[in-house]
Amino acid sequence: MLLQFTTVVFLIVLLCIYHIVPGRFRGLILLPGSALFVYFNGGLSALLVLCVITVFTYLAGLMVGDGRRGVMIAFVALLVAVLAGWKYIPWFMGIQGTENAVSMPIGLSFYTFQAISYVVDVYTGKLAGPEKKPIRFALYMMWFPKWMSGPIERCGDFMKQLEESARVRLFSMEYVCRFEKAMSYLVWGMFMKLVIADRIGIVVDSAFADIQGCGFITLILASLLYTVQIYCDFAGYTNSMIGISLLLGINLTQNFLTPYFAENTVEFWRRWHVSLSSWLRDYVYIPLGGNRKGAVRKRINTLIVFLVCGMWHGAGLSFIVWGLLHGLFNVLTDVAGKTRAVFLTKGVFGRVLTFCLVSFAWIFFRAADLGQALQFIAGMIPGVNSAAPIAGLAVTDSVMMGISVMEWWIAAISLVVLVVLDVYAYRRQDIVPALVADKWRISHRTALLTFLAFVILIFGKYGSGENIRSFMYMQF
């Protein structure tokens, strides 16, 4: 349903009802709307699991609000066990990816972490108290734009947005500005997803499906393309959902702040998947002691955080290696910052090195398992790979690595647009959709969004049924 015509109809109907209903009753519309969205995109099992966790989290918040530390610890342990069990038991049993494995509900990783943050914040006093209105709390847990792949919202921030949503009026200048901003996010997100990510994703899939038939240059190219693909797919999802949520009066957290311009991996994680990295900082790194117990302990804590990060993303050694690599990169960045090697973490050199390190780590993230990742990396080494350097890049019947020559040109031009606008936004310490919505003249904004909309309609990678490429982070 997510990238189908029915989604458009659903959003239009929900938006119309939202504006007809008085503000104080909008929660009664948005909650069943969210439940309906979850049901059609995740099935009955996904909705039931989400409802059960929502109820338990609501009750735990009420009990923890009385200062019951034992309840807080038991609840967090239970949620961690549920999440870890769903991810890792099939892997340990060797049935992961088979018909015998019970598929994990979509979004479980995201709303589980959200539930943990809520209960911990109630206990520690970061929230004034538990949310006592069940409909408001259920909407916080089940809000459909963030249900599938985040961002991981904090309850206090979301409730403020929910209060603002009740005051939104259709025929007002404030909503005109909100609509323009929503369209900027939505159109830019769809451009990133449908025009770039889904197109180059075919090339990446082709390379990973035939590693032995690809030369080292081909595999290096595929690695770099995957780096772009996962950014455009995940950031495209986030921007699209922020746009949809804005139309319904709720501002979601921005998850991506031009991450590939980071000067080192520490900065990269302040710009990539911001809601997850801040969650890991607040609920794992700081409770472990953060940087308060000396340099050695700080670096151990960093490695633990990224081990958790890798395990959160998926079951398997490849995810663990990916997480530990980023932990190692962050530790080395910290060490280099205190030596003459600080130049490795600054300026243009730092950006290029960081991009290469992140791209290398993504291989473990993309591979089906650790063995395939190591095979892919070996194939990137000249001399080890016995195939011709550009093997796999041959054009057969006007097709190369799964897409036509024309598709390659579309991808190349789209990537130029992406890089130019991201550089433009980075230099102004902003992101593209926010900059376009807030700083551009209405004529320039309208021209860009109209152009991108036509590009999406004409060149977007569409399909039907199983041919639609899902958002990549749905699996986590």
N, C-alpha and C positions, 0 to 999 in steps of 0.2 A: 504493500500500500504506500510505502514512504515516498517512492519516486514515481507514482502512478497518478493518473488523472483523478482517481477517487480521492487522493489526498487534497488536491486543489478544491474539489467540491466540499469535502469535509471542512477545510479551513474557511471557505467562504460562508458556509452555513453557520459555523461556530462564531465567526466574526459578526455576522448579522445579528444573531441572537444576543451576543455579548453586548452590542450597542443598544439593543432594544430594552434589555432588562435593566432595572435600576441598579446603581452601583453596589448597594449593600447586599444584593442577591446574586451578584455575578459568580461568586464562589460555587453556588448551587448549579451553575451552568458549566463552569470550567472544570469542575471535578468529574462529573460524568463524561464530559467531552474528553478529558484526559484518559479516563478508564476505557472509553470506547477506542481511542487511538491505540492504547496498549494492547487491547484485545485483538484488534485487526492486524497489528504488526508483530505481536509476540505470541498470540494465541491465549487460550484460557489458562494454561498452566503458568505462563508468565504473569498474567493478571492476578492469579490466586497467590503466587509467591510474593508478589509486590504488596498485595493487600495484607497478607499475614505479617510480613515484616513491618509494614506500616502500623498495624494494630499493636504489635509487641513493642515497637519503638515508642509509640504514644504512651502506653501503659508504663514502660520503663522510665520515661521522662517524668511522669507524675510521681513515681516512687522515688526516683533519684533526687527529685526536687526537695525531698525531706532529708537529704543528706545521707542517704543509704549507700555507702561506698561499696558494700558487698554486692548490691544489686547492679551498680554500674560495672564492676569488674566482671560479674557473671554474664551480663548482657553483652559486653564487648567480646568476651571469650566465646560466647555462643555464636555471635555473628561472624567472628573470624573463623570458627570451626565450620560453619555452614559454607562460607565462601571458599575456604581452603579445601573442604571436602568435595564440593562440587567441581572444583578445578582439578584437584590432584588425585582423588581416588580412582577415576577412570585411567589416569596415566600410570599409577602404580599397578593397577590390575592389567594393564596392557590392552585396554579396550577403547582407549581414546580414539575418536574418529570412526568407530565401528557402529554397527546397528545396535549393539548391545549397550552402548553408552547412552546415558540419559543426558540430553543436551542441556547446557546451562541456560537458565532464563536470560533473555536479553536485558542488559543493563544492570544485572545483579551486582557486579563489581562497583558500579557507580553509586547506586542508592544504598548499598551496604555501608560504604565509607561515609556517605551522607548521614545515615542513621547513627553510626558511631560518633561522628562529630557532634551531632545534636545532643546525645545523652551525656557525653563528656562535658560539653559546654554548659549544660544544665547543672551538672554536678559541681564544676569548678567555678560557677558564677559568672561565666562569660555572657550568659543569657540571664535576663532579670528573673526568669522563672520558666517553668515548662509551659508550652502552648496548651491551653485547656480547651480550646475550641476544636473539636475533632475534624470538622470539615476543612478549616484552615490548615491544620497540620497534615491532613491527608493530601491536600493540594500541594503542600510543600514537598512531600515525598513522591507524589505521582505526576507532577507537572510535566506534561507530555513532551515539550521541546527539549527538556534535559534528561528525560527518563532513559533514553537509549544509550547515549554516550557522553553524558555530562553536559555542561560543567557541574562539578561537585559543589553545590551551593551550601552556604552556611544559613542556618535558620533565621538568625537575626536580620541579615541582609534581605532574605527573601520575603519575610513578613512585612518589612518596610515597603518593598515593591508591591506587595499584594494590597496594602493600604492605599498606595498611590493609584493602583489599577481601578479601585472603586470610584476614584474621582475623575477618571479619564472621560472626556466628552468628545463625541465625534465631530460636531460642528464647532471647532475651536482652532485657534492658531497653534495651540500647543499640540493638538493631534496632527495638524498638517506637518509640523516639524517632526513629530514622532513617525508619521507615515513615510516621509522622505528618508529618514534615518533607517527605518525598517527596510525600505526598498534597496538602499545602498548595501546593507548587510546581506539581504536575501539574494540580490542579483550577483554580487561579488562572490558569495558562497557557492551559488549554482554554477558560475563560470569556472571556479576552481575545481569543483567536483566533476561536472558533466563534460566540460570541454578539455580540461587538462588531465585530471587524475584518472578518469575512466579510460581515456585514450592511451596514455602511456602505460597504464596498468596492463594492457594487453601485451605490450612489448616486454614488460617485466615478467609476466607469467610465462611468456614464450621462452625467455632466457632460463628461468628456473626449471622449466620442464625439460630442457635439453642442454644441460650444462656442458656435457662432453662434446656437443656439436658446436659450441661457441668458442671463439678465440679470446685471448685475454683482453683485448681492446673492447670486444663486444660485452664481456662480463663487467668490465669497469664501467662502461656506458650504462648497462642495466642497473648496476649498483647506484650510480648517480641519479638515474631516472626514478628508482624506487624512493630515494631520498626526497625527490620532488613529489612523487605520487602520494606518499603518506602525509606529507604536509598539506598538499592541496585537498586530499580527501578529508582529513580530520579537521583542518581549519575551515574547509568548505562547509562541512557539517555544522561546526560551531557557529560560523557566520550566518548560515541559513536559519538555524534555530534561534539565534539572537534576533534576527529579523522577524520571524514569526511571533516570537514572544513579545517583541516590542509592539506589534499590532494589537496585542491583547493586554497591553498596559504593564508588562513586567520586563524589567531589564535584567538580563543574565550576565554573569561574569564573562569577560573576554578571556579566552584560553590561550591565544597565540599573539605574541607581540614581536613580529618579524624575527623569529628565532634564529634563522640561518645567517643573520648578521652579527651574532654574538661573537665576542672576542675570545671567549674561552667557554668551557663546558659548564662552569658555575653559572655564568651569565645565561648560557643556553637554557638551563633549567629554570631560570627566572622568566624566560620568554616562551618556553614550550610547555604546553599542558599546565598552565599556571595554577588551575584549581587543584590538580593532583599534587604538584610539587609543593604548594603551600600547605596542603593537607598533610603530606609526609613530614614537612618541617614542624608543623604545630603538634601533631599527634604521635610522631615517632621520634624524630630527631631531638626535639627539645626535651621530651620526657626521658630520653636516654642520657641526657646531660648536655646535649648540644656542644658548644665550644667552651663550656664553663669549667671543664675538668682537665685542661691541658691539651697540647697539640696531638699527642698520641691518641688519647681518648676521642678527640674530635674526629680524627681520621677513621678510627674504628666505627664510630657512630655513622659517619658518612657511608662507609661500605655496607653497614647494616641497612641503612635507609634504602640504598639502591638495590640491595638484595631483595628487600620487601617489594620495591617497585617492580623488579623483574618478575617476581613470583605473582604479584597482583595482575600483571598483564597476561600471564598464561602459564600452563603446566608444561614442563619440559626443561631439559638442560640448556637449550638454546636461549630461552628467556632468562634463565639464571645468569648465563654468561653475559648476555646483553646488559642486564642490570649491574653486574659486577664490573663490567668494562666501564660503564658510566661512573660508577663509584671510584674506580681507579683513576679515571680521567680527572675527576673532581679533586681527588687527593693530590695528584701530581700538579694540578693547577695551583693548589694551596702551597705546595712545596716550592714550585717555581716562583711564586710571588714573593718569596723571601730570599731569593738568590739572584745571581746575575742572569739566570734563564728567564727572568720575568718578561723579556721581550717575546717569548713564545705565547704569552697570554694577552698581548696587547696589539692594537692596530691592525693593519691589513694582514700581516703575517699570522697573527692570532686568529683572525677570522677564517683565513684559508685553512689553517691547521685544524681548527675546530670543525669546520665543515667536512674535512676529510675524515676526522676521527668519528664524527657522528654518522657519516655515510658508511664507514666501515662497520660500526656497531649495528647499523640497521640490517646488515646481512643476516645476523643471528636472529633478529626480530622477524624477518620475512621468511626465512627457511623453514621447511616443514619440521626439521629436527636438527640436532647438532651435527650429525653426519653430513647432511646436505649443505649446511653452512660451511663446514670445513672443505668440502668438495668445491664449493663455489669460490672460496678464497684461494684455494690451490690453483684453480683455473684462471685466476687473475694474475698469476705470477708468470712472466715470460720464461720460457725454458721448461717450467713444470708442465705448462699447457702445451701439448704437442700439436694442437690444431693451428691453422693459420691465424695470425693476429686478428683479422676481421671476419673470421669464419662465423657464419650465422647472419651476416649482414647482406648477403646476396639478395638481389631483387629477382623474384620469380613471379611472372605474370603480374607485374606492377605491385607486388606485395613483399614487404620486408618485415620479418619478425611479427607477423600477425596483422599488420595494418598496411594500407596502401601508401604509395609515395605521396599522394595528396594528403593523407592523414598525417604523415610525417611533417609536411609543410604547415598544416594547421597547428600541430603540436608545437613546432618550433616558433611560429609567430605568436602563439598564445603564451609560451614561456617568456618571450621577450616582453610582452605586455605585463606579465606577472612580475618579472624582475624589475622593470622600469618603475612600475607603480610602488612596489615594495621598497625599492631604494629611495624613491621620493618620500614615502611615508616615514621610513626609518630616519632620514635626515631631519625630519620635522618631529621626531620622537612621538610618532602616532602610528596608527594602522590605517590601511587603505579605506575601508568603508566609513570609519569615523571621520577621517580627514575629508573625504568626499562629501559626507553629509553635513559636517559642521563648518568647514572652511571654504568650500568651493561656492562660486556663484551658481545660482539656480540654473542658468543657461548651460554652464559647463557640466554641472551635475546631470542635468537631463540628457545632454548629448552623450555623455559617457554611459549612463545606465541604459539608454535606448540602444546604443551600439552594442553593448554587452548582451542585452536581452535578445537582439537579433542573432548575435553570434551563438548564443545558447540554443535558440530555437532551430537554427540552421545546422550548426555543427556539433551540438551536444550529442553525447553517446547515449541514445535511448534504446529501450528494448521492451519486452513484455514478459511477464511471468518470471521464469528462472533466468532469463537473459538480462535482467536488470542487475547491475553490479551494486551490491549493498555497500553501505558505509563500512569502512574497514574496522572501525573501533566497536562495531556492534558485537563482535565476537568476544570482547573483553567485559 
